[in-house]
Amino acid sequence: MQRFCLGFALPIFTLLAACGQQHGDAVERIALDTISTGPSQPLPSPDTRGAEWQPLDGARSIRFGKPGEPPLLTIACELGGTAPPRIRMIRHAPADPEAKALFAVIGPRHNARFNVDARRNGTGWRWEGATLADNPLLDVFAESGEIEATLPGAGTLKLSPSDQPGRLVAWCRRASPSLQPSGPA
């Protein structure tokens, strides 16, 4: 019995010992320009004093920002063919290429988190995400109180109270793909 155990155990120990051996000529080569330096430094929260909601694009979208300055956030209703209506959110803040994040939107009564991705635009990368207009998480925009929208690395937007985001979402939910919009109700 003892010889059988030794005869059985010896090959197993030999195999296990071989697993840890490395070949001296095995080399992994990598290009130094493909090494990521990691995420960029977080941005401070933008100053939103004086920022307001403004209709855009025939009132199918609204933007939040200071008059005369680039927008901080855009919310748009997308209607297309037979596809159901969608709400697209664009957080106009630099993003690392191909990054993904959760865009947290906190209202007085509702909280929501939306998936956003870094998308290339004409000048670099920015954060964008879309969801079906009937998504109940969009109810956070129906609240008329102050809303905070936070994106990791891009700070927090303090959105001024307005009924415009809620009206846009409600209008988009009612819109059928064949309806030509005349603006939010």
LOPANU-559417 format. One line per 2 residues: for each residue x, y, z of N, C-alpha, C. Coordinates in nm, 4 decimals. Example, Ala and Ser with C-alpha at 12.3 -4.5 7.8 and 13.67 -1.06 7.14 Angstrom:
BEGIN
1.3190 -0.5690 0.7800 1.2300 -0.4500 0.7800 1.3200 -0.3300 0.7800 | 1.2850 -0.2250 0.7080 1.3670 -0.1060 0.7140 1.2900 0.0030 0.7870
//
This chain:
BEGIN
0.0818 -0.1190 0.0000 0.0000 0.0000 0.0000 0.0859 0.1250 0.0000 | 0.1934 0.1223 0.0798 0.2806 0.2387 0.0870 0.3503 0.2629 -0.0467
0.3920 0.1584 -0.1169 0.4564 0.1743 -0.2478 0.3587 0.2330 -0.3495 | 0.2332 0.1905 -0.3391 0.1327 0.2411 -0.4328 0.1147 0.3921 -0.4152
0.1063 0.4383 -0.2907 0.0895 0.5817 -0.2637 0.2101 0.6607 -0.3130 | 0.3308 0.6112 -0.2880 0.4504 0.6809 -0.3361 0.4561 0.6805 -0.4886
0.4207 0.5678 -0.5479 0.4223 0.5597 -0.6938 0.3191 0.6514 -0.7568 | 0.2115 0.6760 -0.6866 0.1061 0.7632 -0.7382 0.1393 0.9095 -0.7115
0.1978 0.9381 -0.5960 0.2248 1.0759 -0.5565 0.3447 1.1348 -0.6287 | 0.4440 1.0551 -0.6608 0.5651 1.1072 -0.7249 0.5358 1.1763 -0.8586
0.4591 1.1179 -0.9498 0.4295 1.1902 -1.0752 0.3512 1.3192 -1.0516 | 0.2637 1.3217 -0.9537 0.1865 1.4431 -0.9261 0.2781 1.5540 -0.8772
0.3708 1.5227 -0.7856 0.4647 1.6233 -0.7371 0.5545 1.6738 -0.8505 | 0.5920 1.5854 -0.9407 0.6752 1.6248 -1.0541 0.5994 1.7219 -1.1440
0.4729 1.6936 -1.1711 0.3912 1.7835 -1.2536 0.3719 1.9191 -1.1870 | 0.3442 1.9192 -1.0588 0.3256 2.0461 -0.9878 0.4537 2.1285 -0.9874
0.5670 2.0649 -0.9715 0.6943 2.1365 -0.9729 0.7205 2.1955 -1.1106 | 0.6802 2.1270 -1.2148 0.7020 2.1758 -1.3508 0.6160 2.2974 -1.3805
0.5008 2.3093 -1.3131 0.4124 2.4243 -1.3376 0.4793 2.5555 -1.3017 | 0.5635 2.5563 -1.2042 0.6272 2.6792 -1.1615 0.7500 2.7151 -1.2422
0.7974 2.6275 -1.3286 0.9182 2.6567 -1.4062 0.8862 2.7548 -1.5186 | 0.9790 2.8414 -1.5478 0.9648 2.9370 -1.6570 1.0771 2.9145 -1.7552
1.0460 2.9378 -1.8777 1.1493 2.9264 -1.9809 1.2271 3.0565 -1.9857 | 1.3561 3.0473 -1.9882 1.4419 3.1651 -1.9878 1.4278 3.2518 -2.1109
1.3812 3.1965 -2.2219 1.3713 3.2766 -2.3436 1.2301 3.3312 -2.3674 | 1.1360 3.3086 -2.2758 0.9994 3.3588 -2.2923 0.9960 3.5071 -2.2565
0.9557 3.5911 -2.3521 0.9497 3.7355 -2.3326 0.8166 3.7863 -2.3869 | 0.7520 3.8716 -2.3106 0.6311 3.9360 -2.3598 0.6684 4.0772 -2.4007
0.6391 4.1092 -2.5233 0.6728 4.2423 -2.5741 0.5460 4.3276 -2.5791 | 0.5595 4.4542 -2.5395 0.4486 4.5477 -2.5477 0.5007 4.6780 -2.6050
0.4115 4.7484 -2.6729 0.4480 4.8805 -2.7254 0.4255 4.9830 -2.6148 | 0.5246 5.0649 -2.5887 0.5144 5.1609 -2.4798 0.4068 5.2657 -2.5044
0.3757 5.2950 -2.6308 0.2737 5.3960 -2.6572 0.1320 5.3432 -2.6342 | 0.1149 5.2145 -2.6080 -0.0178 5.1594 -2.5796 -0.0466 5.1517 -2.4309
0.0496 5.1862 -2.3480 0.0285 5.1817 -2.2039 -0.0555 5.3025 -2.1636 | -0.1660 5.2743 -2.0960 -0.2536 5.3805 -2.0490 -0.1907 5.4472 -1.9272
-0.2067 5.5756 -1.9190 -0.1569 5.6481 -1.8032 -0.2612 5.6525 -1.6931 | -0.3771 5.5878 -1.7173 -0.4848 5.5885 -1.6189 -0.5823 5.6999 -1.6486
-0.6851 5.7108 -1.5685 -0.7860 5.8138 -1.5928 -0.7282 5.9527 -1.5711 | -0.7864 6.0477 -1.6426 -0.7411 6.1854 -1.6258 -0.7852 6.2378 -1.4889
-0.7298 6.3482 -1.4498 -0.7606 6.4067 -1.3192 -0.9070 6.4511 -1.3134 | -0.9731 6.4320 -1.1999 -1.1122 6.4745 -1.1859 -1.1254 6.6256 -1.2039
-1.2370 6.6652 -1.2619 -1.2667 6.8072 -1.2806 -1.3463 6.8579 -1.1612 | -1.3321 6.9849 -1.1284 -1.4159 7.0398 -1.0210 -1.5592 7.0558 -1.0709
-1.6518 7.0645 -0.9783 -1.7906 7.0896 -1.0162 -1.8016 7.2291 -1.0761 | -1.8728 7.2406 -1.1888 -1.8850 7.3732 -1.2501 -1.9751 7.4654 -1.1680
-1.9472 7.5947 -1.1772 -2.0302 7.6962 -1.1126 -2.1565 7.7119 -1.1971 | -2.2706 7.6794 -1.1405 -2.3955 7.6862 -1.2157 -2.4802 7.8074 -1.1780
-2.4249 7.9001 -1.1005 -2.5004 8.0224 -1.0697 -2.5243 8.0982 -1.1997 | -2.6492 8.1312 -1.2248 -2.6860 8.2026 -1.3471 -2.7157 8.1101 -1.4643
-2.6947 7.9805 -1.4463 -2.7254 7.8862 -1.5544 -2.8764 7.8616 -1.5569 | -2.9274 7.8367 -1.6753 -3.0715 7.8150 -1.6906 -3.0984 7.7163 -1.8036
-3.2226 7.6676 -1.8067 -3.2668 7.5772 -1.9127 -3.3119 7.6597 -2.0317 | -3.2719 7.6177 -2.1510 -3.3096 7.6873 -2.2744 -3.3498 7.5842 -2.3790
-3.4602 7.6095 -2.4518 -3.4995 7.5156 -2.5581 -3.4050 7.5254 -2.6773 | -3.3873 7.4126 -2.7454 -3.3034 7.4047 -2.8656 -3.3773 7.3254 -2.9729
-3.3284 7.3263 -3.0933 -3.3695 7.2337 -3.1982 -3.5210 7.2213 -3.2102 | -3.5882 7.3334 -3.2295 -3.7327 7.3278 -3.2420 -3.7993 7.2750 -3.1167
-3.7397 7.2944 -3.0032 -3.7910 7.2534 -2.8722 -3.7949 7.1023 -2.8548 | -3.7257 7.0260 -2.9376 -3.7134 6.8810 -2.9155 -3.6003 6.8503 -2.8197
-3.5246 6.9509 -2.7825 -3.4179 6.9323 -2.6848 -3.4024 7.0603 -2.6040 | -3.3451 7.0440 -2.4871 -3.3167 7.1583 -2.4010 -3.1736 7.1473 -2.3533
-3.1182 7.2614 -2.3224 -2.9820 7.2637 -2.2708 -2.9803 7.3406 -2.1406 | -2.8846 7.3035 -2.0562 -2.8652 7.3731 -1.9312 -2.7276 7.4355 -1.9335
-2.7224 7.5654 -1.9096 -2.5955 7.6352 -1.9077 -2.6172 7.7840 -1.8908 | -2.5073 7.8557 -1.8852 -2.5142 8.0006 -1.8749 -2.5340 8.0587 -2.0136
-2.6185 8.1596 -2.0260 -2.6404 8.2209 -2.1575 -2.5078 8.2683 -2.2178 | -2.4896 8.2387 -2.3453 -2.3691 8.2799 -2.4163 -2.2487 8.1902 -2.3948
-2.2611 8.0860 -2.3128 -2.1515 7.9930 -2.2871 -2.1896 7.8540 -2.3368 | -2.0914 7.7662 -2.3572 -2.1241 7.6293 -2.3990 -2.2138 7.5610 -2.2952
-2.3004 7.4701 -2.3392 -2.3905 7.4028 -2.2444 -2.3141 7.3092 -2.1512 | -2.3743 7.2847 -2.0365 -2.3205 7.1883 -1.9413 -2.3918 7.0535 -1.9563
-2.5207 7.0584 -1.9910 -2.6021 6.9380 -2.0060 -2.7054 6.9630 -2.1151 | -2.7265 6.8635 -2.1997 -2.8322 6.8682 -2.3008 -2.9185 6.7447 -2.2826
-3.0494 6.7645 -2.2886 -3.1454 6.6545 -2.2858 -3.2272 6.6664 -2.4137 | -3.2349 6.5565 -2.4902 -3.3038 6.5605 -2.6189 -3.3965 6.4411 -2.6346
-3.5074 6.4634 -2.7059 -3.5985 6.3560 -2.7426 -3.5610 6.3109 -2.8824 | -3.5342 6.1822 -2.8952 -3.4985 6.1263 -3.0260 -3.6149 6.0443 -3.0794
-3.6627 6.0822 -3.1963 -3.7678 6.0087 -3.2649 -3.7071 5.9578 -3.3940 | -3.7287 5.8307 -3.4228 -3.6694 5.7796 -3.5453 -3.7429 5.6595 -3.5999
-3.8014 5.6751 -3.7183 -3.8644 5.5629 -3.7861 -3.9656 5.4926 -3.6989 | -3.9509 5.3631 -3.6866 -4.0434 5.2841 -3.6057 -3.9881 5.2576 -3.4662
-3.8710 5.3097 -3.4375 -3.8107 5.2901 -3.3053 -3.8883 5.3704 -3.2009 | -3.8989 5.3178 -3.0787 -3.9664 5.3942 -2.9736 -3.8870 5.5200 -2.9389
-3.9545 5.6243 -2.8924 -3.8844 5.7482 -2.8547 -3.7830 5.7227 -2.7442 | -3.6733 5.7954 -2.7515 -3.5659 5.7836 -2.6523 -3.5267 5.9221 -2.6039
-3.4770 5.9258 -2.4823 -3.4199 6.0488 -2.4262 -3.2691 6.0323 -2.4262 | -3.1999 6.1269 -2.4901 -3.0536 6.1286 -2.4919 -3.0062 6.2383 -2.3981
-2.9075 6.2028 -2.3141 -2.8459 6.2991 -2.2234 -2.7003 6.3157 -2.2634 | -2.6596 6.4390 -2.2760 -2.5204 6.4689 -2.3087 -2.4655 6.5579 -2.1982
-2.3685 6.5078 -2.1267 -2.2986 6.5874 -2.0249 -2.1747 6.6416 -2.0935 | -2.1777 6.7699 -2.1196 -2.0692 6.8345 -2.1931 -1.9494 6.8548 -2.0999
-1.8771 6.7464 -2.0792 -1.7558 6.7469 -1.9974 -1.6586 6.6503 -2.0625 | -1.5296 6.6796 -2.0573 -1.4318 6.5885 -2.1177 -1.4389 6.4497 -2.0561
-1.4230 6.3502 -2.1409 -1.4232 6.2106 -2.0971 -1.2992 6.1414 -2.1508 | -1.2532 6.0413 -2.0799 -1.1432 5.9595 -2.1295 -1.1957 5.8712 -2.2414
-1.1189 5.8493 -2.3454 -1.1652 5.7681 -2.4575 -1.2220 5.6334 -2.4132 | -1.3387 5.6034 -2.4644 -1.4082 5.4759 -2.4446 -1.4398 5.4439 -2.2993
-1.4458 5.5452 -2.2133 -1.4805 5.5240 -2.0723 -1.6310 5.5010 -2.0573 | -1.6695 5.4425 -1.9461 -1.8096 5.4183 -1.9132 -1.8313 5.4622 -1.7693
-1.9534 5.5100 -1.7404 -1.9816 5.5556 -1.6041 -2.1315 5.5516 -1.5788 | -2.1683 5.5761 -1.4549 -2.3073 5.5950 -1.4170 -2.3275 5.7429 -1.3884
-2.4287 5.8010 -1.4508 -2.4641 5.9413 -1.4352 -2.5755 5.9455 -1.3308 | -2.5428 5.9899 -1.2112 -2.6387 5.9926 -1.1009 -2.7164 6.1234 -1.1039
-2.8489 6.1121 -1.1031 -2.9367 6.2288 -1.1031 -3.0245 6.2171 -0.9789 | -3.0142 6.3169 -0.8916 -3.0816 6.3136 -0.7625 -3.1781 6.4304 -0.7536
-3.3059 6.3967 -0.7409 -3.4099 6.4990 -0.7269 -3.4663 6.4981 -0.5864 | -3.5647 6.5845 -0.5612 -3.6243 6.5897 -0.4277 -3.6920 6.4592 -0.3851
-3.7504 6.3854 -0.4811 -3.8217 6.2620 -0.4471 -3.7672 6.1380 -0.5165 | -3.7000 6.1532 -0.6278 -3.6510 6.0384 -0.7044 -3.4994 6.0465 -0.7209
-3.4388 5.9311 -0.7328 -3.2968 5.9200 -0.7669 -3.2867 5.8272 -0.8861 | -3.1923 5.8539 -0.9738 -3.1752 5.7686 -1.0915 -3.0278 5.7612 -1.1267
-2.9920 5.6516 -1.1912 -2.8564 5.6348 -1.2435 -2.8695 5.5870 -1.3867 | -2.8039 5.6587 -1.4763 -2.8096 5.6273 -1.6179 -2.6711 5.5875 -1.6669
-2.6661 5.4856 -1.7505 -2.5395 5.4464 -1.8128 -2.5002 5.5509 -1.9149 | -2.3763 5.5958 -1.9093 -2.3230 5.6879 -2.0094 -2.1889 5.6351 -2.0573
-2.1576 5.6680 -2.1797 -2.0319 5.6271 -2.2414 -1.9609 5.7499 -2.2946 | -1.8298 5.7404 -2.3024 -1.7528 5.8457 -2.3677 -1.7744 5.8317 -2.5185
-1.8159 5.9396 -2.5811 -1.8383 5.9401 -2.7254 -1.7549 6.0520 -2.7869 | -1.7024 6.0224 -2.9030 -1.6207 6.1218 -2.9733 -1.7122 6.2274 -3.0348
-1.6754 6.3524 -3.0158 -1.7432 6.4618 -3.0857 -1.6367 6.5362 -3.1650 | -1.6685 6.6501 -3.2187 -1.5750 6.7218 -3.3044 -1.4466 6.7661 -3.2370
-1.4478 6.7816 -3.1043 -1.3304 6.8352 -3.0356 -1.2644 6.7379 -2.9390 | -1.3204 6.6197 -2.9230 -1.2632 6.5238 -2.8283 -1.3677 6.4217 -2.7879
-1.3694 6.3890 -2.6591 -1.4628 6.2903 -2.6046 -1.5503 6.3576 -2.5004 | -1.6784 6.3219 -2.5000 -1.7723 6.3726 -2.3999 -1.8645 6.2585 -2.3576
-1.9425 6.2820 -2.2531 -2.0293 6.1799 -2.1967 -2.1672 6.1835 -2.2601 | -2.2158 6.0661 -2.3054 -2.3495 6.0567 -2.3635 -2.4156 5.9269 -2.3211
-2.5469 5.9328 -2.3089 -2.6252 5.8133 -2.2798 -2.7668 5.8330 -2.3285 | -2.8364 5.7247 -2.3550 -2.9751 5.7320 -2.3999 -3.0541 5.6207 -2.3334
-3.1816 5.6474 -2.3118 -3.2723 5.5484 -2.2540 -3.4087 5.5672 -2.3173 | -3.4870 5.4612 -2.3182 -3.6219 5.4709 -2.3717 -3.7000 5.5758 -2.2935
-3.7827 5.6518 -2.3642 -3.8567 5.7610 -2.3004 -3.9520 5.7114 -2.1927 | -3.9958 5.5855 -2.2015 -4.0879 5.5346 -2.1003 -4.0163 5.4786 -1.9768
-3.8856 5.4934 -1.9689 -3.8094 5.4472 -1.8528 -3.8543 5.5270 -1.7294 | -3.9049 5.4599 -1.6249 -3.9513 5.5322 -1.5058 -3.8408 5.6106 -1.4342
-3.7152 5.5771 -1.4587 -3.6069 5.6540 -1.3963 -3.6079 5.8000 -1.4418 | -3.6641 5.8270 -1.5596 -3.6688 5.9643 -1.6102 -3.7652 6.0519 -1.5303
-3.8443 5.9911 -1.4422 -3.9345 6.0695 -1.3568 -3.8571 6.1673 -1.2696 | -3.7305 6.1435 -1.2487 -3.6484 6.2358 -1.1697 -3.6499 6.3759 -1.2316
-3.6671 6.3846 -1.3640 -3.6708 6.5154 -1.4298 -3.8071 6.5822 -1.4186 | -3.9092 6.5083 -1.3753 -4.0436 6.5641 -1.3627 -4.0601 6.6449 -1.2346
-3.9648 6.6373 -1.1478 -3.9723 6.7107 -1.0225 -3.9309 6.8551 -1.0461 | -4.0048 6.9470 -0.9870 -3.9761 7.0878 -1.0140 -3.8731 7.1476 -0.9195
-3.8232 7.0703 -0.8259 -3.7227 7.1213 -0.7335 -3.5828 7.1137 -0.7933 | -3.4846 7.1497 -0.7102 -3.3449 7.1449 -0.7551 -3.3019 7.0005 -0.7752
-3.2265 6.9780 -0.8804 -3.1752 6.8457 -0.9138 -3.0233 6.8540 -0.9159 | -2.9591 6.7502 -0.8642 -2.8135 6.7396 -0.8728 -2.7799 6.6243 -0.9660
-2.6920 6.6508 -1.0608 -2.6497 6.5489 -1.1567 -2.4986 6.5332 -1.1451 | -2.4540 6.4138 -1.1060 -2.3130 6.3897 -1.0779 -2.2568 6.2855 -1.1713
-2.1403 6.3145 -1.2229 -2.0688 6.2210 -1.3084 -1.9284 6.2069 -1.2522 | -1.8850 6.0836 -1.2231 -1.7511 6.0668 -1.1666 -1.6446 6.1320 -1.2539
-1.5645 6.2145 -1.1924 -1.4573 6.2818 -1.2643 -1.4986 6.4102 -1.3323 | -1.6297 6.4389 -1.3373 -1.6767 6.5610 -1.4036 -1.7542 6.6506 -1.3085
-1.7569 6.6172 -1.1823 -1.8207 6.7019 -1.0832 -1.9724 6.6900 -1.0810 | -2.0324 6.7782 -1.0020 -2.1767 6.7794 -0.9828 -2.2354 6.9058 -1.0422
-2.3437 6.8890 -1.1168 -2.4206 7.0027 -1.1680 -2.5381 7.0254 -1.0743 | -2.5546 7.1457 -1.0283 -2.6736 7.1808 -0.9523 -2.7677 7.2471 -1.0520
-2.8696 7.1699 -1.0932 -2.9632 7.2165 -1.1950 -3.0725 7.3004 -1.1304 | -3.0929 7.4180 -1.1838 -3.1937 7.5065 -1.1262 -3.3332 7.4480 -1.1461
-3.4225 7.4736 -1.0501 -3.5585 7.4220 -1.0622 -3.6259 7.4724 -1.1903 | -3.6887 7.3791 -1.2606 -3.7580 7.4135 -1.3850 -3.8521 7.2999 -1.4207
-3.9623 7.3348 -1.4857 -4.0523 7.2314 -1.5342 -4.0166 7.1868 -1.6762 | -3.9169 7.2508 -1.7387 -3.8804 7.2178 -1.8773 -3.8313 7.0740 -1.8957
-3.7418 7.0210 -1.8104 -3.6993 6.8818 -1.8307 -3.8166 6.7840 -1.8207 | -3.9042 6.8029 -1.7237 -4.0196 6.7156 -1.7078 -4.1153 6.7255 -1.8252
-4.1362 6.8465 -1.8754 -4.2245 6.8640 -1.9920 -4.1656 6.7965 -2.1147 | -4.0348 6.8060 -2.1336 -3.9715 6.7419 -2.2492 -3.9866 6.5898 -2.2403
-3.9620 6.5326 -2.1232 -3.9756 6.3880 -2.1059 -4.1206 6.3460 -2.1294 | -4.2177 6.4192 -2.0729 -4.3594 6.3851 -2.0913 -4.3987 6.3937 -2.2383
-4.3553 6.4976 -2.3065 -4.3861 6.5125 -2.4485 -4.3262 6.3981 -2.5295 | -4.2028 6.3627 -2.4991 -4.1346 6.2560 -2.5721 -4.2049 6.1219 -2.5489
-4.2533 6.0993 -2.4276 -4.3248 5.9746 -2.3980 -4.4536 5.9643 -2.4801 | -4.5186 6.0770 -2.5038 -4.6430 6.0759 -2.5813 -4.6189 6.0691 -2.7312
-4.4996 6.1070 -2.7745 -4.4701 6.1162 -2.9173 -4.4662 5.9779 -2.9792 | -4.5258 5.9659 -3.0952 -4.5128 5.8402 -3.1693 -4.4060 5.8615 -3.2750
-4.3418 5.7554 -3.3213 -4.2367 5.7710 -3.4205 -4.2819 5.8425 -3.5476 | -4.4108 5.8369 -3.5793 -4.4580 5.9027 -3.7025 -4.4993 6.0475 -3.6791
-4.5063 6.0902 -3.5533 -4.5488 6.2258 -3.5206 -4.4367 6.3246 -3.5484 | -4.4685 6.4323 -3.6184 -4.3716 6.5391 -3.6375 -4.3887 6.6362 -3.5226
-4.2875 6.6544 -3.4396 -4.3037 6.7352 -3.3176 -4.3184 6.8830 -3.3471 | -4.4013 6.9451 -3.2644 -4.4130 7.0908 -3.2708 -4.3588 7.1528 -3.1449
-4.3108 7.0710 -3.0532 -4.2497 7.1199 -2.9304 -4.3124 7.0557 -2.8093 | -4.2483 7.0718 -2.6939 -4.3015 7.0140 -2.5708 -4.4349 7.0759 -2.5348
-4.5193 6.9984 -2.4713 -4.6513 7.0470 -2.4291 -4.6386 7.1410 -2.3120
//
